[in-house]
Amino acid sequence: VMSMIACVVGLLVGGAAIAFLNLINFFQTIFIGIGGERISTYIATLPAWRVILTPSLGGLLIGLLLYKFMSDQRPKGPADVIAACEGQGAKMSAKDGILGVITSALSIGAGASVGREGPAVHMGASLSVWLGGFLRLSQSNMRILLGCGVASAISASFNAPIAGALFAQEVILSHYALKAFAPVVIASVAGAVVSHQVLGNLTVFALPSFTFGSYAEFPAFGILAVLCGFLGILFVRLILDLQKILKKTALPEWLKPAIGGAFVGGIALFFPQVMGVGYEATDLALKGQYAMALLAGLFFAKFAATVLSQGFGFAGGVFSPSLVIGAMFGGLFGFMVEPVYQGAFSGVSAYSLVGMATMGAGVLGAPISTTLIVFELTGNYSMTIVVMFGCVLATLVNDQCHKQSFFLEQLKRRGIDLFNNYSQIVLNKMQVKDHVRRAGVYVSVDTKLSRVRHLLMKSPSGVIFVVAHNRTLYGTIYWEELPVDILSGEFDEWFLACDLANSKPPVLQTTDPLDIAQRIFDESQVSQIAVVDPAQDRAFVGCLDEREIMLAYNHALLERRREEQGVH
């Protein structure tokens, strides 16, 4: 059944991905005056005021749309898909998905230096989650379907069915689940079929076959990969730091993309290639048609334009721009090492290819997917060994510097640390009401001390909850908080339960997630906590034992393990 649903999702998302590409062309024709990827020559003929004003006006429109209609007033992307998959029960907003497509198409169409892979991933995930909700699928199957939507989106957008399937599992699902593998592959193939029918079976970059010069070049390719790894870290850091700095300013959120657009337009006056995704420049660099000076200029220009576009709040991805930046840097590096390998040099174009792949791998944090995406984008497999070697090295640089992918770093800045706080993410999905014990020991406020003492001696936890006559929680009696004399039996007629209760004990609500409950347990150092219903004037409904949280967490891990192994 899941395979059939995956096929439907693949076809649906594949069609949506093609519509997204057409929408980009539509907006690009309106804002810039020409559609397609090859726009730099045309932009160079436009008057300076129009080059600056075009991305600025587009940014103003995007800022207003995000400010008025988007939740959190910020663009959406793969980081939100990962968060939904891991921490939100595979739930996503259909409205945010639609608005994300429109704002991203506007961003690229107006000339912002952003990519289309991020919006495509978010769109595919939103559509698949919408369909899964309509079919009332289980949470486990919803996660698989979310992966199917992502795979199809990548497959249709880049004509990369193999990379699409592996990207969904490597980056989004974070595992190669046996249960998920077949549906994800089916969805990816379905997306590719739609793309082939509409766009044809063409690669993004039509390149001649590269010739690997000599194994003596491996050290040079290794150095390039390491440099691209550090460059990727700097790239991600600058984007996130700029966003953080701008958040502290008094600038209105809706105005920021317009300001960023003006900066991008200013750069485009000198390097029109920076506007849009940038595949035209990448194609020419991979064909070796740029001189060393132009490669250097485009490297710095595209790097700055992308940081500004992302930092000031344009909607779009970072992967495609990172490929452009990597291709320019790789070509520049190739020119520098060419004199060393005069007789056995692979060519500047080969270094552009390796730079493109390694920069992408460093930013994406996914060496397998990046390697395959580059191969499927170029249709060139002659540099397989070198590209794989470089992608792994770039990812290792990230790992050794204790850095994560751009998407995980984004989530970390939002307080969602999937790497270090996985238990918190898992517990956040579960609520107290599903684990409350109805059989907690409780007494009324006027219960005598003799009865309280008797119940405390029988209670394994040493905790009694005191309830008022209207069923609301009055307080909690803890054995360790009572004076020894009180329990001697001499004062049985003097005190009631209400006199012994802590009137401000730790309390949980039925709607609280279990990660909040665990934090309260850690702070209070008690074994049981009263649970109240906020919808019924804080009526006492039972208690939560700390052991229940551990059992719930272990059960969730076991279910995740079963999902990975394909056990029903």
Steps between C-alpha positions, in 0.01 A plus 500: 500500500779744591665436164180599318463813713868580439444479126209745526712735713787476252278593205327779694822654632674451164226701332518765773880524454455567128236762582746658744764529226243661270399741777866604538518567125175696518623731777844528339342615175300764689786630717806460278340479157626158389445139610738203518840446660712709261420853611833665587565640151153655494538644853829663392302705241249636755540851649663510844189629679298201376765244604497639854126565520384159368620279790416778746136521389480122495639497854240751616218286364648185657549674833136613510373152408711333768411763762126484435436134427789266590519344847812624686527769229799324340564286191460123526741235378654157561577585865125526565446166326765334720340655809158372393637153440691476828322726743148585388347163416537561123255792512533792260285795398350484151468881502870540574577253221306700241635834618852354506474410131375848406762693703784277379396534136479876554846505659668313215295680236598841641868408488585408861801270532314197635436145384186312410576167672399621850155629395446184291576280803262696723228496232534122448486435873195726549307331218582150623404584860172651377420177312607287797270697728213455258562122500540496882832318492691405814786723618758247380345486152467880496877528545555259212256694282679823589822340376318396181397860433855626551648230274256578220563875529878458467460243224269717288683829564848372416421195284681301771290199610786314674615808691139588585441164667825509695464869596161427659649224714840653572391857580129493588428158653859470634506125441476247219184337630421171326130567538538842338743410223252354248236780528767772486660351188159457332412865573838616370460303177145632455629857536771433242243356256293818525812711446606295197155528343489878537862615485668207328783279625765771504773576753525852645861531382603357161872434544773325306658198667781590740832317490657421835860610457696308762470351848773747593221762502324337795681723755386809307141377484521416872620851586219646289244285686632607840497866398142464373407337831625805692344730239164328555528554876575870446213528251246352743636699793478834317140438388381404849696777671362762261147378571571522874644852473208626292251351746644726770463815290197727489444427130145377427497135392306578182762755389812282537471306169462829311826632650676172427368513144654844447839365613469201263405735216808711574724192470320401177603828339853358485421127493151439354562123531420517874130556441276196525609140555822545301510184289606696192823606671555148635457349154756735349746439784465123458573542130815699580380819332589741783839661550666492842416862584131455414481180709643689797256789454198273461603294803503801733194658335280188516615426855408852616172509303384168648589597857313829457197336336468236771593730784249769406216249474443403136326164460706228333765233544877508548602181319493632142690821588754289690559300180566822310738628769679165511537487122658847493732425792597162354583654162705772668689234698553304178672796337729529803614135499520462120876582485570216746340234277592624154524161331221323685241766580129412502404850395349800675150368425569184703592714800179700454304174509673380818466843661130506419443157653710552813353843578150355461585203723636727771189719505252214464680264739409209271795363301311212337208710375726783386723266302201353320332837441817633335529191281135521395519877440803461274448150356875458549642207698866514389605676823307266731788400728625856546154647564416232758837549669452878510142488632602274787796725589283815500245331726777382734618861534149590621502210741844577643401864550185382684280663239186360342321556171343836420155362580599354839688819589182695416299280737768531768468880485125454556561287809447162331823302536439165330861397549537550877141510630334212316328372817337841546372493141352152546332587833361824358278297266317336794258657746452444873132405457596179317719379789320625814429248776142520621579289809723748685456514878285800590293621796259784572610815683328395829659153523648442845872461561462138613355405162765701316777329700354158423483572124853643494640187660329286234589725204812386309563856380439674834272753324134587572297755306253716693180589313243767588129416510452648151758249364771765446851429622568655841859382543734203535640323809855364467626256765850655503358851563310407820662548845577175680287602803189537284522132403545375858124471561485760779331764280243288314205704630666835446571505127311440176632429151462866401737599784775267376477563125746703298261752345743588217621162378625424146194452279450375144212566263351231280602698191868529597752311281715240673823698450354773723400231751854358501646844562267556797593159642869590470447834674275377781675166570171321579373165371135594434332824395130591507323545165214747458262576215522868395169470317317412826625766739818301578306195617723222635507207254787286632876501512802437278779272612852578372535135399212547254707756309791259467266222385340732241844606371623142472177400322545786249859392430385141452229612255754707307732201484218280371420760236863499384503122479163484325337300782122549517 
